[in-house]
Amino acid sequence: MPARFSAYALSILLAALAGLAGAPGGAQSAGGLCDTAAAGAACGAEGPSAESLRARLQRVQGMAGAGTGQLGTDSCRWANDGECDDPRFYGTGACAPGTDASDCRLIAAGGNDSCQWAADGECDEPGIGTGLCGEATDATDCRAAWPLRHRDNTCDTAFNGICEEQGMGTGACRPNSDTADCLGRARPATMRDHYFGHDDRSLVDVSRMPWRAVGLLLFTDGACTATLVGPRTVITAAHCLRDEAGELLKPLFFRAGARGETELGRAGAGALRVAPDYTDAAAPPGKGNGNDWAIVTLDRDLGREVGHVGLHVLDDDDLAEIAGGGLEVSQAGYSWDTGANPSGHIGCRIVAAYPDGSVLHTCDTTQGDSGSPLMRRTDAGWELVAVDSQFFRAQPETGDFASSHLAVDMRALDDVLREMELLE
């Protein structure tokens, strides 16, 4: 294996990056698809060529020629902690190249399928999958996603189409923080954060409706996305209010239009109303997943100050539109990989509706988006249709991916909302 590694690793990475760089658009070094400076005419109308990707690997990733025989030593303070920290092998970057040999050896050798959940069609490695497997032990399912390890979109100018990472682009963003712009938006289908094969998100302007009504519901340890639907009422997902033991968590306050340390306003959290039959166990489609909802009453009329959205219960016309190809909605929340900046998917679709008040959708949501709104604009203005709930078992309506995304729609809350006089 060591003698063959250099060509083997390069072929893996070229294939992986070729898959990642399959987003629409021609040659554009600013968009992170081609390195025209290094490859010249190798970037054509069809996107990045093998020569361009090879140049990027040699110049930026430092992987070319870095085989197991060049792993180096374990002199880094973080060596032998079970996590690869050498940036040459998509590690955390906490160690200098060549100083975390033992932890990086397996991924440098191309990984294996030694995990019991390997080769099941879903990546299970930490950071890029479910986390059920160790690093590089689910190679068949995860290898295409390795270039995304320890990367995010936390740069304040992420998703603007310009690669701005230090060492790859303009230098305005720290390394590994402008992934969509620097590596392209295509995503492997086996990733749980697969975004249905393509990351279609953008950062949203929290100063404008409806996003100014979206914010963070804060707990002692953690937060979820929630939405103002009245002067002092926010709706989120029930699982946000439960700890690992199933005990009810009391939220502290709600920050409307939060972005970093700034916000449009905040209010303390008061009374809670959680679906009485909520359980964290996923049921079969249509058999009881519509109970992941919670309503929080605030201690002041924050909605009059910053604005709030209306409520929309799916009717027969909506259900017919869903069955006929999908109902267009827009979503925004506080994704794990965008840090303090809320991101959204404008123009995604609800593609299936179940009798229990749950729906499947194609919005690019991930961890941190729990409780985030799926909204649509009607003649009455922006209205909340559903709240994001969970990664769901893969269903045919959302294509051949590792999982589907499920949300709870307002049909599940109809009686409660009318009782609280939030609906007429």
C-alpha positions, 0 to 999 in steps of 0.5 A, spaced: 500 500 500 505 505 501 508 504 494 502 505 491 499 510 495 500 517 492 497 515 485 491 512 489 490 517 494 490 522 488 485 518 484 480 518 490 481 526 491 480 527 484 474 523 484 471 526 490 473 533 488 470 532 481 463 530 484 463 536 489 465 541 483 459 539 479 455 545 480 452 549 474 457 554 472 463 555 467 470 556 468 470 561 474 476 561 479 472 566 484 466 561 484 471 556 487 470 551 481 476 552 477 483 554 479 484 558 472 491 561 475 494 554 476 490 551 470 489 556 465 485 553 459 484 547 463 478 550 466 473 550 460 465 551 459 464 544 462 467 546 469 474 544 472 478 539 469 483 534 472 489 538 471 485 544 475 483 539 480 490 536 480 493 543 481 489 545 487 491 539 490 498 540 490 498 547 491 492 548 497 491 541 500 498 539 500 496 531 499 499 530 492 505 525 494 503 525 502 503 517 502 503 513 509 511 513 508 511 521 509 506 521 515 511 524 519 511 523 527 507 524 533 510 530 536 504 534 536 500 535 543 494 532 540 497 526 537 494 519 539 487 522 541 483 518 536 482 524 531 486 526 525 489 533 526 494 533 520 491 538 514 494 534 509 489 529 510 483 533 511 484 533 519 482 539 524 488 543 522 490 543 530 497 540 528 502 542 523 503 537 517 507 531 519 506 531 526 500 527 527 502 520 524 498 515 528 491 518 528 492 520 520 495 513 518 488 510 516 485 516 512 492 516 508 492 509 506 485 510 503 481 508 509 477 501 510 470 499 511 471 496 518 465 499 521 459 495 522 455 500 519 459 501 513 457 500 505 450 501 507 449 507 503 449 512 508 456 516 511 457 514 518 463 517 520 464 523 525 463 530 522 460 528 515 455 523 517 452 520 523 458 519 527 456 511 528 463 509 525 470 512 527 474 516 522 476 512 515 472 506 517 466 507 512 470 509 506 465 506 501 460 511 504 464 517 506 470 517 501 467 522 497 465 527 503 472 527 506 474 533 502 468 536 507 471 534 513 472 540 518 469 545 513 464 550 514 461 556 511 461 560 518 465 566 514 460 572 514 460 573 506 459 565 505 455 563 499 456 569 495 459 566 489 466 568 491 472 564 494 475 568 500 479 563 504 486 564 506 490 560 501 485 559 496 481 565 494 481 573 496 484 571 503 478 575 507 475 569 510 479 564 515 481 557 512 476 552 511 470 557 513 467 558 505 466 551 503 460 552 498 464 558 495 471 554 494 469 547 493 463 548 490 456 546 492 455 539 490 454 534 495 455 527 496 448 523 496 451 519 502 452 525 506 446 526 512 448 533 511 447 532 503 442 537 501 439 533 496 446 533 492 447 540 492 447 546 497 442 551 495 443 556 501 444 563 502 445 567 508 438 571 509 437 578 511 435 579 518 433 586 517 427 584 513 421 580 513 420 574 514 427 573 517 426 578 522 421 574 525 426 568 526 431 567 531 434 563 536 431 560 542 436 560 548 437 554 553 442 554 558 446 549 554 444 550 547 439 553 542 434 552 537 431 556 531 424 559 533 419 563 529 414 569 532 407 568 530 404 573 534 405 579 539 408 574 544 408 567 541 413 563 538 413 556 535 419 551 535 420 543 535 418 539 541 425 536 541 428 542 542 425 542 549 427 535 551 434 533 554 437 526 553 433 523 559 427 526 556 426 531 561 423 538 559 428 544 558 426 551 560 428 556 555 431 562 557 429 567 552 428 568 544 433 573 540 429 575 534 433 577 528 439 574 531 446 575 528 452 574 532 452 578 538 447 583 534 439 582 534 433 586 533 430 584 540 429 579 545 424 577 550 424 572 556 421 565 555 414 564 559 409 559 559 410 552 554 405 548 551 408 542 548 405 536 544 402 532 549 404 525 546 411 527 543 416 522 543 423 522 540 421 515 537 420 516 529 414 512 527 413 510 520 411 515 515 404 518 516 403 514 523 405 519 528 410 524 527 406 530 527 407 531 534 414 535 534 411 541 536 412 546 541 409 553 543 413 558 547 409 564 550 414 570 551 414 575 557 413 581 552 410 583 546 416 582 542 412 581 535 409 588 535 416 591 535 420 587 530 414 584 526 411 577 526 408 572 521 401 569 520 399 562 520 397 557 514 394 550 515 394 546 509 388 546 505 385 541 500 388 546 494 395 545 498 395 538 498 393 537 491 399 542 489 403 537 493 401 531 490 402 534 483 409 536 484 410 540 490 408 546 494 413 552 494 416 554 500 422 558 503 426 556 509 431 559 514 435 557 520 441 557 524 445 551 521 451 548 525 455 550 519 454 557 518 455 559 525 452 565 528 449 567 521 442 564 519 442 561 512 436 559 508 433 556 502 429 560 498 424 556 493 424 549 496 418 544 496 414 540 500 413 534 496 409 529 501 404 530 506 401 525 511 395 525 515 398 525 522 400 533 520 407 531 518 410 533 511 417 531 507 420 537 504 427 538 499 429 544 503 437 544 505 436 543 513 441 540 517 443 540 525 441 547 528 435 548 523 430 544 528 424 548 529 426 553 523 420 555 519 418 553 512 414 559 510 410 561 504 408 568 501 400 569 500 396 575 499 395 576 507 403 576 507 408 571 510 405 565 513 408 559 517 406 552 514 411 548 518 417 547 522 423 543 521 423 536 525 428 531 523 432 527 518 427 521 516 428 515 513 429 515 506 423 516 502 422 516 494 419 523 494 425 526 495 430 522 491 435 517 492 439 520 498 441 517 505 435 520 508 429 525 507 427 531 511 421 531 515 417 537 518 411 538 522 405 542 519 400 547 522 395 541 521 398 538 527 397 544 531 390 547 528 386 545 534 391 548 539 392 554 535 385 556 535 384 555 542 389 560 543 386 565 538 392 565 534 387 562 528 380 564 527 
